[in-house]
């Protein structure tokens, strides 16, 4: 069985890319895998859909 998480972050290429990458890597250490990343139409926010095995 899978478990899913959506994270929503304010993003800009000038200051947010490295922080977002670090956050994604921290989730990966916990067993999460990025399924999709997509922009929102509300001023620079992005959402990432994460997945992991529920029994992990």
Buried (B, 14 or more C-beta within 10 A) or exposed (E): EEEEEEBEBBBEEEEBEEEBEEBBEEBEEEEBEEEEBEEEEEEEEBBBBBBBEEEE
